[in-house]
Amino acid sequence: MGKAPQTAQAPAPKGPDLTVTIAGVLFKNPVIAASGTFGYGREYAGLLDISRLGGICTKGLTLHPRPGNGGPRLHETPGGLLNSIGLENPGIPAFIEQELPALRGLGPVVIANLSGSTVEEYVQGAALLNGTAIDMIELNISCPNVKAGGMAFGLDPEAAAAVTAPVRRAAPDKPLMVKLSPNAPDLAAVARACVNAGADALSLVNTFKALAIDIRRRRPVFDNISAGLSGPAIKPIALRMVWELYEALGQPGAPVPAVPLVGMGGIARAEDALEFLLAGARAVQVGSATFARPPAMIEIIDGIAAHMTAMGFKRLEELCLRR
Ligand SMILES: Cc1cc2nc3c(=O)[nH]c(=O)nc-3n(C[C@H](O)[C@H](O)[C@H](O)COP(=O)(O)O)c2cc1C
């Protein structure tokens, strides 16, 4: 059989430019795997092309290893997911040695999600991370599933500043994004306190404190009583919070500088992500949707690009009115 004739290949049409810069870090697109829902990346190898993601946030890391909470850890609700993981992780030294080299090699921006029970623990963790190849720290002051620390720091402006400022000093080489709690009575006040204490970016929201009761056992499903609610059920509330925080921060004459917002909460489709980008988020994180559909983030990236092409936008910043 003769050789098939060579046809001249037309160059692939160039898609829209999805790049975004957050606190000086360049992301190839605005879709980031949310902390606690993507392990350290390698767990999803073979299920999606991880190299296409804009970024990966690690599972919440603490200075020392944590076994996590006992009892049930996940419980599905209509349109949502309750979790009570309790920050199970191998500790920062083990993360640096055993997980970071492979995670670094996957391609996306690497964001270390830092947690702790005391300010001192956060600070020591930040100092260790400062000397590594991570791109950014996401300071988690919003975990509702631990008895000490976690969300306690994120509910009150003074407590939030009291951990953000020393972490900022302990990790001078790393951009610092603070992850806010939707359970804070005054989210804008906490956000301003974090920015004044040195945050370069803010991410929101972590999970909503919530409850499920086992009617046969006649007691709460979770040993910790409450748990954190995520998934599509929280999306409209999370979106409203991003919109309002964008309004509250960085207005002309405001006492704090404008910082980029990274939005999340119930994003499952490209349309959801676009809503967050139009509400004022510069990028988005996707969590629970990955459990239901591991390739969800790839579909979201492609869907954003398709929407931009259909609307005639060449660059993401042309699409977003609030930036
Ligand atoms: C099982 C599970 C574990 C999580 N662990 C963390 C964590 O370790 N650190 C953190 O900052 N957020 C954690 N989160 C919160 C997510 O990163 C995200 O803020 C939240 O789930 C809302 O996004 P989603 O509705 O897309 O899931 C966790 C969420 C889930 C569902």
The ligand as a MOL file (V3000), in Angstrom:
LIG
                    3D

  0  0  0     0  0            999 V3000
M  V30 BEGIN CTAB
M  V30 COUNTS 31 33 0 0 0
M  V30 BEGIN ATOM
M  V30 1 C -14.2950 17.2030 51.6810 0
M  V30 2 C -13.8870 18.6470 51.7530 0
M  V30 3 C -12.6910 18.9830 52.3790 0
M  V30 4 C -12.2950 20.3260 52.4660 0
M  V30 5 N -11.0980 20.6340 53.0640 0
M  V30 6 C -10.6810 21.9310 53.0740 0
M  V30 7 C -9.3980 22.2770 53.6110 0
M  V30 8 O -8.6230 21.4130 54.0380 0
M  V30 9 N -9.0330 23.5850 53.6190 0
M  V30 10 C -9.8770 24.5680 53.1300 0
M  V30 11 O -9.5050 25.7560 53.1360 0
M  V30 12 N -11.0750 24.2620 52.5780 0
M  V30 13 C -11.4960 22.9750 52.5640 0
M  V30 14 N -12.7090 22.6670 51.9990 0
M  V30 15 C -13.5690 23.7540 51.4610 0
M  V30 16 C -13.4040 23.8930 49.9460 0
M  V30 17 O -12.0760 24.2040 49.5920 0
M  V30 18 C -14.3810 24.9780 49.4140 0
M  V30 19 O -14.0900 26.2050 50.0600 0
M  V30 20 C -15.8350 24.6290 49.6600 0
M  V30 21 O -16.0640 23.2460 49.5320 0
M  V30 22 C -16.7860 25.3960 48.7210 0
M  V30 23 O -16.5510 25.0530 47.3680 0
M  V30 24 P -17.4240 23.9140 46.5790 0
M  V30 25 O -18.8710 24.2200 46.8540 0
M  V30 26 O -17.0040 24.0540 45.1580 0
M  V30 27 O -17.0400 22.5980 47.1800 0
M  V30 28 C -13.1300 21.3370 51.9200 0
M  V30 29 C -14.3310 20.9820 51.2890 0
M  V30 30 C -14.7240 19.6530 51.1960 0
M  V30 31 C -16.0130 19.3190 50.5040 0
M  V30 END ATOM
M  V30 BEGIN BOND
M  V30 1 1 1 2
M  V30 2 1 2 3
M  V30 3 2 2 30
M  V30 4 2 3 4
M  V30 5 1 4 5
M  V30 6 1 4 28
M  V30 7 2 5 6
M  V30 8 1 6 7
M  V30 9 1 6 13
M  V30 10 2 7 8
M  V30 11 1 7 9
M  V30 12 1 9 10
M  V30 13 2 10 11
M  V30 14 1 10 12
M  V30 15 2 12 13
M  V30 16 1 13 14
M  V30 17 1 14 15
M  V30 18 1 14 28
M  V30 19 1 15 16
M  V30 20 1 16 17
M  V30 21 1 16 18
M  V30 22 1 18 19
M  V30 23 1 18 20
M  V30 24 1 20 21
M  V30 25 1 20 22
M  V30 26 1 22 23
M  V30 27 1 23 24
M  V30 28 2 24 25
M  V30 29 1 24 26
M  V30 30 1 24 27
M  V30 31 2 28 29
M  V30 32 1 29 30
M  V30 33 1 30 31
M  V30 END BOND
M  V30 END CTAB
M  END
